[in-house]
């Protein structure tokens, strides 16, 4: 259900900042998204859009019905994954690449999710974004798949895999705990993309036995409570809102 990890690196200096600012002013503020409202990767992009106060036109790719494997969708994304993001004639896949594109185009609007003014702060943010992709996401994606996604498809959870993966996640969360004792959020004392990237799997895991791993660590528990309570994230998880929006 779209649990792959990807990284995109956008280098933005003063000259390209001016270009992006001009693009933002001219933008029509409407995007198309092929996605599924239960998909972790779709929700990641929706959270960014809502943090920036941007509108979008949702086009449902029903993963339970196998729409992602059908020729019509494969002609849009041959990898058969959601989301697919359309901005005019530009087509992007991979939720993290899409997210960074949106934040870069609309950097002066809404929540400031990336710091473009300090190289040191940007470096810290990208470091924690990479940690999410390579240390946190692989483990939490397995746990989400086993405990949340498989039951949706009538499949049995492999508790041996759950137990083995939880043991690995505990070591990662121990590192997070130490970091969050010193900082309100992962990359700084403000909410950034580094925190947002964690939300999709955390949301699912809060309804599983794995929740205890987060709650047993006071600083991690505080951080989770803050980020999942964000209004933009609640809107990203609103399945009814997805289906009630205008469709092409």
KAMONOR-V374009 format. One record per pair of residues at least 12 apart in sequence whose C-alpha atoms are under 7 Angstrom apart, sorted by the first residue. I is the first residue (numbers start at 1). GAP is how many residues later the second one is. Records with the same first field share a line. If there is no record, write none. Layout:
# KAMONOR-V374009
I=GAP ; GAP
This chain:
# KAMONOR-V374009
1=38
2=37 ; 38 ; 39 ; 79 ; 80
3=37 ; 38 ; 138
5=128
6=88 ; 90 ; 127
7=89 ; 90
8=88 ; 89
20=85
23=82
24=81 ; 82
29=25 ; 26
30=25 ; 26
31=24 ; 25 ; 26 ; 55 ; 56
32=24 ; 25 ; 26 ; 53 ; 54 ; 55
33=23 ; 24 ; 25 ; 26 ; 50 ; 51 ; 52 ; 53
34=24 ; 25 ; 26 ; 27 ; 48 ; 49 ; 50 ; 51
35=24 ; 25 ; 26 ; 47 ; 48 ; 49
36=24 ; 25 ; 26 ; 27
37=202 ; 205
40=160 ; 161
41=41 ; 42 ; 54
42=40 ; 41 ; 53
43=157 ; 193 ; 194
44=51 ; 153 ; 156
45=50 ; 53 ; 54
46=190
47=185 ; 186 ; 189
48=51
50=182
51=59 ; 60 ; 181
52=57 ; 58 ; 59
53=57
57=189 ; 190
58=184 ; 187 ; 189
59=188
68=12 ; 13
83=12
85=13
112=80
113=78 ; 79 ; 80
114=78 ; 79
124=63
125=62 ; 69
128=58 ; 59 ; 66
129=65
132=66
136=36
139=26 ; 30
140=61
141=60
143=19
144=57 ; 60 ; 61
146=12
147=61
148=56
170=43
176=44
177=40 ; 42 ; 43
180=39 ; 40
181=38
185=38
199=29
